[in-house]
Structure formats: C-alpha cells, structure tokens
Amino acid sequence: SKNNFANSLITLNSNKTYNQKQLIQNLINIGYHRVDTVQTVGDFSVRGDIVDVFNFCDEVPTRIDFFDDEIENIYQFSV
C-alpha cells in the first residue's frame, strides 16, 4: 500500500547524524538481506564504518561512509 511504501523510505544525507545500527535494523525491517558483498537488488553489507545498499530503485549499489554516527559520504559504485 502507499502507506507501507511511505513508511519504508529511508532518507540519508551527507554530513548528517544517523545511527548506523538503526539503519541496519531499518533495512532488515523493510526486507533487505544482509550479505558479505552486495550483488543483487535487495542486498546490503556492512564492513566497519561502510554500509553498502543495493536499492530496489537503482541499477548500481550505494555506499554510505560513516564516521561514528555521522555520514561522511554517500555515493554509487559499480559491482
């Protein structure tokens, strides 16, 4: 439903504070699968301060670089 879709959106911005553990839990709650290395849509992986997410709406995954609870960079990369 539209309501479920709206509740599943996660908005992140560089240089903003966002709890990495909360992000991981939110990804799990909306149906993403934790893997060692992202390969397909719906995957996410965590390596230290880096979270890779293969979004359902994108053709390539997105990398989120954290420093503590601050997001330093967000960018897309090729698998």
Buried (B, 14 or more C-beta within 10 A) or exposed (E): EEEEEEEEEEEEEEEEEBEBEEBBEBBEEBEBEEBEEBEEBBBBBBEEBEBBBBBEEEEEBBBBBBEEEBBEEBEEEEE
